[in-house]
């Protein structure tokens, strides 16, 4: 078991299927920064994770100096600001601020409707079909961008594509048959391209659930 107070590697608490945790893992994978990965189950969160991030959501990254980064986009930015070999922070068109603006807008309006669609029973006033249609409408800025280029900010992948496709995937998979009928072809092609990428295959592997005393799991894997 590693000593949390003197861990030589950043320590990442993650949950494989969470779109926010996917964001964090993709940023770290692209940067090449190795971390100690601790896969959790949400119904049994480790005490140390809750100690360093009481809000209890993943991902949570603890740096070797003790600092904690517990927002998915902040983890991506922390990693990519150190090493960005794919130039995700430098889009072909637009700026980093433009990308952050789009991500912020989608994390608000689209994600709100997505939650009320996917988890409609948790919201007393949510109508599943209405929220589904509103979520699709909230994706209009993505449709417009994908009309102009294969990715959201030009021909090549950037931070915005990586940060947003896990949530579009979650939306699509809530009812894939409906999505495949209703979504514009350009959105489906964009999503399928990211789902079929080597990046996604690497960050969506199955890891054993971490328990105290387990050997260290490195992410990305040691070469």
PAVO-270785 format. One record per residue: residue in three letters; x, y, z negated of N, C-alpha, C, O in turn. Coordinates in steps of 0.1 Angstrom, whole numbers, plus 5000, padded with zeros to 4 digits. Each point is the difference from the previous one (the first is absolute). Example, Ala and Ser with C-alpha at 12.3 -4.5 7.8 and 13.67 -1.06 7.14 Angstrom:
<rs>
ALA513249434922499150125000500950125000501050004993 SER498650115014500950115000499250114992500550114999 
</rs>
This chain:
<rs>
UNK500849885000499250125000500950125000500950014992 UNK498750095016500850125001499750094988498949994994 UNK502150095002499850104989499450135006500750075008 UNK498049964989499450115006500750134997499950105008 UNK500849914981500750134997501350025007500550115000 UNK500049795007501350015007500049925013501049945003 UNK497950065003499849935013500950075011499850125002 UNK501149815004500850065010499350035013500450085009 UNK498449864993499250025012498750074996499549994989 UNK500050095021498650044997499149884998500249895006 UNK498850134986499049904997498650035005499550114997 UNK500049805011498750035007499049904995500149885002 UNK498850174993498849924997499150025012499750115004 UNK499849785001499250005012498949895000500149914992 UNK499050115017498949905002499949985015499650105007 UNK500649784998500149985014498950065009500350065010 UNK498449934985498950045009499650144999499250055007 UNK501450024983499650144998500650095011501250005002 UNK497950085005500650095011501050104995501050035007 UNK498850024981500950094994501449944998501050055002 UNK498949824992501349934998500749975013501249995001 UNK498049985010500549985013500850125004501249985005 UNK498350144993500750125003501450004994501050025006 UNK499049964981501350004993501049905005501150045002 UNK498449845000500949895005500550045014501249975003 UNK498050085006500450045013501150115000500949995008 UNK498950114984501050104999501349954995501150035005 UNK498949884985501249944995500749915010501250005002 UNK498049925005500549915010500750085011501149965004 UNK498350145001500550085011501350074995500950015008 UNK499250034980501250074995501149914997501250045000 UNK498549834998501049904996500450014986501049934996 UNK498450154996500350014986499449874993498849975000 UNK502149964993499649874993499450044986500650084993 UNK498449855004499450014987499749864994500049905007 UNK499850104980499549884993498550015001499450094995 UNK500049815012498649995003499349924989500449894997 UNK498650174997499149924991498650005005499350104999 UNK500349795007498649985005499149984988500349914991 UNK498650165008499149994989498649965004499849995012 UNK499449974979498549995002499450114993500350034988 UNK498750035018499450124994499249974987499950094992 UNK499749795006499249974988501049974988499549994989 UNK501850015013500949964990501350095002501049945004 UNK498950194994501150095003501149994989499649994988 UNK501650005016501149994990500150124991499750115003 UNK500649864984500150104990501050115004499750124998 UNK501449845008501050105003499550105011500350124999 UNK499049825011499450095010499150104994500050125004 UNK499149844987499150094994500750104991499550124998 UNK501649844996500850094992500650125008500050114995 UNK500549855017500750115008499050075009500350115004 UNK498549834998499050075008498649964995499449915005 UNK500150174985498849964993498850005009498949944997 UNK501150125015498850005009499749865005498949975004 UNK502149944996499849865002499749965015499449905002 UNK501150185007499849975014501349985007501150054995 UNK498949875016501349975007500050095013498950045005 UNK502249995000501449954995500550094989499650124999 UNK501349834994500850074990501549975002500449885000 UNK500450235002501449985002500750074988499950124998 UNK500949804995500950064990501450005005500649905004 UNK500050224996501450015005501049974989499649994988 UNK501649985016501049954990500250114988500449964989 UNK499450175014500150104990498850014991500050094991 UNK499049835011498850004992498850085006498949994995 UNK501450095015498950085006499049905006500449895005 UNK498350154996499049925005499350075011499650124999 UNK500249815012499350055012498849915002500249885003 UNK498650174995498849915000498950045009498849984998 UNK501650105012499050025012500749955012501150025003 UNK498049915005500649935012500750095010501149965004 UNK498350154999500750095009501350064995500950025007 UNK499150004980501250054994501249905000501150035002 UNK498549844997501049895001500550005014501249995002 UNK497950025008500550005014501050125002501049985006 UNK498650144990500850115002501349994992501150045006 UNK498949914982501249984993501049915007501250035001 UNK498349865005500949915007500550065013501249995003 UNK497950065004500350055014500950134999500850025010 UNK499150054980500850124999501549964997500950085003 UNK499349804992501449954999500549935012501250015003 UNK497949925004500449935012498849985009499149934997 UNK500950135015498949995009500549965014499950085010 UNK500549804992500649965013499050005011500450005012 UNK498449994985498950005011499450135002499150025008 UNK501450084985499650145002498550024998499350075007 UNK500249864983498650014996499650144995498950055002 UNK502150024992499750144995500150105011499750124997 UNK500849855015500250095011499249965012500549945009 UNK498250094991499149955011500450065013500650115001 UNK499049825010500350055013499350135003500550095007 UNK498349924988499250135001499550044986499749914992 UNK500250225006499650044987501150004990501249985003 UNK498550044984501050014989499649904989498949954999 UNK502050044991499749934988498850054993499249934995 UNK500750205004498950074994498749965007498949984993 UNK501150025020498849965008499649854996498849984998 UNK502249935001499749874996499449994986499049934998 UNK501650144993499550004986498650054999499249964992 UNK500550145017498750065000498949905005499049994994 UNK501449935016499149905005499849894990498949954998 UNK502250004996499949904990499150044988499249934996 UNK501050205000499250054989498650005003499149974992 UNK500550085020498650005004499449865001498949984995 UNK501849935010499549865001499949944986499049924998 UNK501950114994500049944986498850064992499549944990 UNK500050175015498850064993498749955007499449914994 UNK500250145017498749985006499949855004499049934996 UNK501950025013499949875005500049894988499249924999 UNK501850104992500249904989498750004991499649904995 UNK499850225003498850014992498949915006499349934993 UNK500550095020498949925006500449855001499149924999 UNK502150055003500549875001499749924987499549895000 UNK500850184988499849944987498549974998499649904995 UNK499550205009498649994998499449895010498949954997 UNK501850035014499549895009500549864995499249914999 UNK502150084999500549874996499549964986499849884998 UNK500150214993499649974986498650064997499950064989 UNK499249935020498750074999499349974987499350094994 UNK500849795001499349964988500650074987499350014990 UNK501850055011500650084989499550144999500250074990 UNK499149975021499550145000498450005001499549945009 UNK499950124981498649984999499250065012499049955004 UNK501650165002499350075011500549975013499750065010 UNK501249834991500749985013499149905009499549904995 UNK500350145017499449925010501149955010500750085006 UNK499549794994501149945007500150045015501150045004 UNK497849955003500050045014500350155002500850035010 UNK498650054982500350145001501550044998500650075007 UNK499949874982501450024997500949955011501150065003 UNK498649835002500849945011500050105012501150025006 UNK497850034998499950095011500750134997500750065009 UNK499249994979500750124996501649985000500750095003 UNK499749794993501449975000500550005014501150055003 UNK498249895006500450005014500050145006501050045007 UNK498150044989500050145005501250084994500650085007 UNK499849894981501150064994501349975007501050074998 UNK499049825010501249975007500250075013500949985008 UNK498250124995500050075013501450075002500450005012 UNK500250064978501350055003501049905005500950045008 UNK499049844988500949895005499649975015500949985008 UNK497850014995499649985014500650105009500649975010 UNK499350164986500450115008501549995003500550025011 UNK500349954978501449995002500449885009500950015008 UNK498449884990500349885008499550015015500549925008 UNK498750184994499650035014501250065007500249985012 UNK500750094981501150075006501349925000500950035008 UNK499249884983501349924999499849874993499049984993 UNK501949925009499849874994500050004985499449914994 UNK501450185000500050014986499550144996499750085008 UNK500249944979499250124995500850135003499350105002 UNK502049904998500850125003501049985011501150034999 UNK498449915012500949985011500049855005499249924996 UNK501850055011500149875006500749904990499849885001 UNK500950174989500649914991499450014986499350104997 UNK500949794995499449994987500650104991501250035000 UNK497950034991500550104990499449974987499249904998 UNK501150184992499549984986498449995000499549914993 UNK499950175015498550005000499449875004499149954994 UNK501549995016499549875005500149894989499149934997 UNK502150074996500349904990499150024988499549914994 UNK500350225002499350034988498549975002499349974990 UNK500250045022498549995002499549875005498949964997 UNK501949965010499549885006499549904989499149925003 UNK501650074985499449904991498650034995499249914997 UNK500450225003498650034996499149985012498849964998 UNK501650065014499249975012499849855001498949955003 UNK502149984994500049854999498949954990499249925002 UNK500950154986499049964989498650035005499149924998 UNK500750195008498750045006499649895010498849955000 UNK502050025010499749915010499749864995499049945004 UNK501750014986499849874995498849984991499649894996 UNK499850225000498849994992498949945008499249924995 UNK500850105018499149935009500650015014499750095008 UNK501249824995500850015012499249995013500350075010 UNK498749854989499149995012499450135004499950045011 UNK499650034978499350135003501150105004499850085010 UNK501349924984501150105004500449985014500250095008 UNK500049784996500449975014499050055010500450035011 UNK498349974985499050055009499950165000499850065011 UNK500450004978499750144998501250095002499950115004 UNK501349844993501250095001500550025014499949925009 UNK500650204994500650035013501149915003500849964991 UNK499450005021501049915004501450054996500949924996 UNK499350215005501450054997500349984985501149984996 UNK497950034995500249984986500349854997500949974993 UNK498449945014500249864998501449965005500749924993 UNK499750135018501349975005501150054991501049934997 UNK498850194998501050064990500149914988501149964995 UNK497750004999500049924988500649865003500849954992 UNK498849995018500549865003501550015002500749904997 UNK499950205009501450015002500750014987501149934998 UNK498450144992500650014987499849874992500949954993 UNK498049995008499749874993500949895005500449914993 UNK500050105020500849895006501550035000500849935005 UNK499650184988501450045000500949914990499449944991 UNK501950065012500949944991500050064986500149944990 UNK499750195010500050084988498849944991500349974988 UNK498550025018498949954992500249864995499749964989 UNK500949965020500349864996500949994988499849924991 UNK501250175009501050004989499450054987500349944989 UNK498850165011499550054987498849944996499550034989 UNK499949875019498849944996500249854997499049925000 UNK502250044997500349874996499449974986499750104993 UNK500249775004499549974987501149984990501049935003 UNK499050144986500949994989499449944988498850024998 UNK501949904994499449954987499750114991500850105000 UNK498249894992499750104990501150004989500449894995 UNK500150235002501150014991499549974986498950044995 UNK502049904997499849984986501450034993501049985006 UNK498950074982501250034992500949875000499649894997 UNK501750135006500949895000500349955014500949915001 UNK498350135009500249945013501350065006500450104996 UNK500249825014501150065007499650125008498850025003 UNK502250075000499750125007499749975015500649915006 UNK498350154999499649995014500550135006499550114996 UNK501349885014500550125007499050035012499649915007 UNK500250224995499350055012500650125005500350104992 UNK500049915021500049895010501049894996500950024992 UNK498849865013500949894997501450035003500450085009 UNK500549864983501450015003500349935013499549905004 UNK501450175004500449945013500849874998500449945010 
</rs>
